[in-house]
């Protein structure tokens, strides 16, 4: 089944995976302040605005650290609002609503999630017909296609590396790359799986 890009998040751990039929020549790079999805060196040139973006950021908020991750440019305003002290629910809802679904041939939903340093996780999506933001108590997945409403999902990862590899290895079609994030005793750790 092709579900496109997806996030899966549970208390304390999460992952984001790029799955793509149209732009498979991409990878995730650690740029220090963000994990960024971008074209590989051999990728054909494109002016598509949805190919490159920060997919995961860990930011300092007035109450501690929070990780924000998702499938597009909404990750930056979510992270910025968190830094300003917005509650995660408001940062997700306002940013998703402001940017709205992607205006491509498929009306692709925007999806995102947050995890704070207490382990509380939220997941959200904005589609052509809905804006949904929910607190999650168990691992939950939302994707751009087929599974575009948050739903419980079997996800057992405990570390960032496990989260990235488990998301990458899921049987959904056209895996390209994945990022993982997990809360540890020393703060958040992140990991990348580029399928090398």
Secondary structure, 3 states (H helix, E strand, C coil): CCCCCEEEEECCEEEEEEECCCCCCEEEEECCCCEEEEECCCCCCCCCCCCCEEEEEEEEECCEEEEEEECCCHHHHHHHHHHCCCCHHHHHHHHHHHHCCCCCCCCCCEEEEEEECCCCEEEEEEECCEEEEEEECCCEEEECCCCCCCEECCCCCCCHHHHHHHHHHCCCCCEEEEEEEEEECCEEEEEEECCC
